[in-house]
């Protein structure tokens, strides 16, 4: 089982007992932290997608240690001017150990093939309800199905009047 979770503004793919280096988190070494912004979980073929996050899902982790990343050299130079500046930077990081992924509910991901018939049902129900809720493209499609002449140049109000 794995999850895609947002930690400190970055997205990580995590699994149980995995060590992850993230930007410095507030907390002492040995503290337990949990992240509730879980964007996706997968367990074999069972995939749960959030919109944008899964409600009730948590990723528990333990802070192992605080450390600094590798040094990055920043060198600036302007040619023929005698301008040279060399700076270094070491990013403050936190190593965390993922203790578990807890999924309490959430909506299952559905394929697009299953969603298309529902749209067709909605179109038929909209015909009987109110035509003004449809878009111009949908109204033109309905006019084409009914065999109305000149539907491509009609405006929305004209299409509604012709279909009624």
N, C-alpha and C positions, 0 to 999 in steps of 0.2 A: 504494500500500500504506500502511495506517495501523495503529497499535496503540494500545491503551489500557493505560497503564502507571501504576503507583503510585510517585510520587516524593515523598519527605518527607511521607508520610501523606496525600497528595492524589492523586486520579486525573486523568490528563491524556490527551487524545487527541492523539497525535503522529504526524508523518509525516517523511520524510527531508528535510533542509535546512530544517526549521522552527525558529524561535526561540521558546523558552518561558521564561516568568518563573516561577520556583519559589521556595519559602522557602529561605533561605540554606543553601547546602551547604558542607561542609568541603572545602577544596581551594583551590589558587591559580588565578589566571586563566591559561588555556592548558592546564590539566590535562584529561585525558580521564577520563570516568567512565562506568560502565555500570550499568544498572538491570536486575535479573533478575526483578522482580515484574511480569511482563507478563501482564495479565488476558485480553486478546483481541487477535488480529491478523486483519486482513482484507485480501485481495488480490483485488479484483473480487468474484466470487461465492464464492470460497474463504475461508470463515471458520473460524478456529480459536479455540476457547474453552477457557480453563483452568479447573481445578477445585481451588483458587481461582486458581492461576497455571499458566502453561504451562511445563513442564519443558524446560530447555535453551534457552529463548528469552531473548535479550538485546537491550536498546536501548542503543546506544552514543551518547555525547554529549560535547561539549567545552564547558568553562566559558569563556564569553566575558568576562564581567565581573560584579563585585559592585556592587550599587547599593541605593538606598533607594526605596521606593514613595512614592506621593503622600501628603501629610499628611492625617490624619484628625483632626478636631476632636472632643474629648469634652467636653461642657459639662453640668455638673450644677448644678441649682438647686432650692431648696426655697422655695416662695412664702411671703411674709410673714415670713420668718426672717432675711433678709439673707445667706443662704448661697448663694454662687456660686463654682464652681470651673471653670476652663477649662484643659484639658490637650490636648496634641497628641501624635500618634503617627505614626511613619514605619516601615513594615515593612521589615526587611532582606531583600532579594531577591537572587537569582542568575539571570543570563541565561545559558541554555544553548542550544547549537545541536545539533540531533539529526543525528548523522552517519550512522546506519543502523539498520535493524531486522533482527536475525539470528534466524531461526527454525530451530532444529535439533530436529525432531520435534514431539511434542505430539499430542493427540487431536483429530480433526476433529469439528466440531459436527454432530450428527445431528438430524433433525427428529423430532417426537413421533410422527408417523404410522408411522415405521419402528420405533419402540420398542414400540408397542402389541402387535404380534404376538409379540414375545419374551415379554411378560408372560403371554400366553395359553399359550405353550409351558411357561413356568415353572409355571403353575397345573396343567397336565396332569401334569407330572413330580412336583409336590408331592402329587397324589392318590395316585400309586403309592408314593411314599416314606413320608412321615410327616404325618399330618393335624394334629398338634399345632403344626407350624411355621406354619400358616395363621392368619389373623386370624379373629375371630368373624364379621365381615362376609363374608369369603370362604367360611367354612363354611356360613353361612346361604344364600349364593348356590348352593352345591353341593347343599344340602338341597332348595332350591326346584326345582333342575333335576331331582333324582331323584324329586320328588313327595312328600316327607315332610311329614306333617301337623303343625302346631303348632311349626314350626321357629323362629318369631319370638320365642317366649318361652323357648326352650331356652338353657342356658348352654353354654360352650365344651365342657366334658367330655361333656355330654349330646349335643351335636351330633356330636362325634367318635364316640361310641358308636353313634349312629343311622346314621352314614355308613359305619361299618366292617362 
